[in-house]
């Protein structure tokens, strides 16, 4: 082995150190190049394999036929195409509904008739009670209740009053077409000149079956107890001692005035009149023979019956229009839009 001087050894070590430094630098440069290459956009695209799948947004949408939702068999059977009202009405289920609803309507109609019958029964009972009250009520002077040429109010109907006066036999009339106990005849209408004035008061003295039964009124002063009743509408007029209405306006032209706007129905007379003239019952207000509450119930039942029939017509119309929607395309998962 050859001996070397210290200077040669130092130079040899320096050369080895420089060589190692260069190798380290080359190694670091290769490492940097290797790390940067995958980040390149071109390298990334190039590295992708053909046919490789990326995100779901790049996929092609399925065909339209594949998007239609299959319709279950039960839903297809429930769908009905539109048709005519007549064809819809004769379908079995609509005929069955018709039978049921007609039965309900018939029941409602029967209940309405029953309530109407109850209205008549209750109304008749109430009318009898009112008649008994009128008969039992004491008579009051006519002048306290009504004056000539004044308005006749509804609460005066049936009011029991007393009056004194003198009949005018020449002015007596027969009112035609009036029924009593099921028989059509005449009312005997006679003017009375009251004792407390020169006013004319129409007085219905009673009912007769034939004109021959109408007697002449008592002469001289008479004391009468009677029931008030409102004047009627004008009829065809007065002719040959007859009229078809008790109208104060028409009687004014024949009897003169002043005249009362109502008339009196005789209950008793002193002196008495002939027995051939039948006294009448106290007058009542129109419609007083029916009970209002039962009438309302009857109307309600009839309305329910009519509603049942109208309901069937509505169901037939809906049946004729058809039902069920056509199949619709499924838009797919939320957020997925076709290209």
C-alpha angles and dihedrals in degrees: 000000000000119000114234128202121244092251093056092050091052092051092049091053092049091054092051091051092051091050092051091049091055093050090052092051092051090050092052093050092052091050092054092049091050093052096048097049098075091050092063113108091221093051091049093051091044092051093056111104118234111263092016112150119242126181122330092253091071094056120107114248117249118257119276092250089059091054096060111106112233112244117228117238093243091055092049090053091051092057115094124192119228117271142164125291092245095053091045091050094055096051111118097245092048090051089051090051089048092055092048095046093045089053089051091048091050090051091050091049091051092049089050091053089048091053090048090053090050089050090056093046094048092042092051091050091050091048091052091052091049092049090051090050091050093050093048094046117101117250118250127201113275091230089063092058108032139014128199118274092013129122116274109223125206095245090065093066109115094008110152113232140165128221140170124215150116127275121232102218093186091063096051115131138187117230108214131218099029120146128211124179090348096309124108116226142125139297117225107229118188131174117238122200105212120231095228094058146349094273122130118232120194109226126193101208094185147285131296131187094218134020091246091066092060106104129200114268120253113275125235127020116342132191112220135189112197148149125255121239132178121255116260130232119276115274132195093302138257121302135157093358093305137103135175097216140040097229119161089206092058094040090053090064091051103035102027125226174052088333135182117251091226135042136229130239110212117238098170137358134201110227093034123240128226118295091232088075106079116216115232132228119257111282121253135203118265111270094015090123093070130071109235096208094055090046089056091051091051091051091050093053091049091050090052090052092051090048090056091056093046090049091058091050090051091051091050090052092051090047091053091052091057128222141236128064126254118257112278129208117257109239090211129229118348112272096020110118124187116246 
